[in-house]
Amino acid sequence: MKAITVRDAAAGADGMTIDERPLPHASENDVIVRVHAAGFTPGELSWPATWTDRAGRDRTPTVPGHELAGVVTELGYGTTGLTVGQRVFGLADWTRDGTLAEYVAVEARNLAPLPADVDFVTGASLPISGLTAWQGLFLHGGLQAGQTVLVTGVAGGVGSVVVQLARAAGARVIGTGRAGHRKRAEEAGAHAFADIDRGELDAVGDVDLVFDVLGGEPGARAAALVRPGGTLISIAAPPESERVGIRSVFFVVEPSRTELVDLAARVLGGTLRTFVGDVVTLDEAATAFRAGASKGGGKTIVRVVAD
């Protein structure tokens, strides 16, 4: 099969090539998926799990990418809940070869059925941003209707989904970013937008929950707005210091079939959308990975199989 591989952590994205690789093996409780579309996170080459297996052993050359949508072609021993020929989407394991390939082996529990009316590109754009937003707001943040949520990086994949899920839950949502991000915040459904370059964040006032996807100085400014008794959720970095009177949570997204099913239902119902930018072929994936964000905004998706 064809796959994007990286042989040297020091070379990073510049060391990416497209190679012929052996077909993956379906271990116990695995499925093999024919990848139709895949997503990636530009920073994943800095993750230790990209280069080692669960025992800490080197596994280069490695195949990057963790989001996928495709069709099950094989079941491993003991696998239940999915069938050969079924359309699925979800997250590949962090410490195994990823989804920028024609086939990938994935634990069955990490995948959910992809409804027939949701295309593969949309399916591949949903897992990381959707699960991160869902888990941050509801599992870790305990969001309730009537609360006010502030979202940093509102124009990004995670931020735009946070806006939609929080609004659907009955929260008032404020997005933050630079002037060029205002339109995306409005498209996602934010009730208000604060331009961080124009000092508009200072006029926001206290909020119940801050969902920080950026960290650094923008994240610190947003975190300062959490009211006493409120919650700071971060996926950027653990807080450098704990503020007395607020709850701070740093987390890494985890696969969840139940949550994926919920997200797919929202897409089908028209209450959730992802913002897809460039759609490239597998042959173009290395160049797209090196470029990072799509030129016009939105998430870059690799279409492995033409629909």
Secondary structure as GFF3:
##gff-version 3
##sequence-region A 1 307
A	DSSP	beta_strand	2	6	.	.	.	ID=ss1
A	DSSP	three_ten_helix	12	15	.	.	.	ID=ss2
A	DSSP	beta_strand	16	20	.	.	.	ID=ss3
A	DSSP	beta_strand	30	39	.	.	.	ID=ss4
A	DSSP	three_ten_helix	42	46	.	.	.	ID=ss5
A	DSSP	three_ten_helix	48	50	.	.	.	ID=ss6
A	DSSP	beta_strand	67	75	.	.	.	ID=ss7
A	DSSP	beta_strand	87	91	.	.	.	ID=ss8
A	DSSP	beta_strand	103	107	.	.	.	ID=ss9
A	DSSP	three_ten_helix	108	110	.	.	.	ID=ss10
A	DSSP	beta_strand	111	113	.	.	.	ID=ss11
A	DSSP	alpha_helix	120	125	.	.	.	ID=ss12
A	DSSP	alpha_helix	127	134	.	.	.	ID=ss13
A	DSSP	pi_helix	135	140	.	.	.	ID=ss14
A	DSSP	beta_strand	148	151	.	.	.	ID=ss15
A	DSSP	alpha_helix	157	168	.	.	.	ID=ss16
A	DSSP	beta_strand	172	177	.	.	.	ID=ss17
A	DSSP	three_ten_helix	179	181	.	.	.	ID=ss18
A	DSSP	alpha_helix	182	188	.	.	.	ID=ss19
A	DSSP	beta_strand	192	195	.	.	.	ID=ss20
A	DSSP	three_ten_helix	196	198	.	.	.	ID=ss21
A	DSSP	three_ten_helix	200	203	.	.	.	ID=ss22
A	DSSP	beta_strand	207	212	.	.	.	ID=ss23
A	DSSP	alpha_helix	216	223	.	.	.	ID=ss24
A	DSSP	beta_strand	226	234	.	.	.	ID=ss25
A	DSSP	beta_strand	247	250	.	.	.	ID=ss26
A	DSSP	alpha_helix	257	269	.	.	.	ID=ss27
A	DSSP	beta_strand	276	281	.	.	.	ID=ss28
A	DSSP	three_ten_helix	282	284	.	.	.	ID=ss29
A	DSSP	alpha_helix	285	291	.	.	.	ID=ss30
A	DSSP	beta_strand	299	303	.	.	.	ID=ss31
###
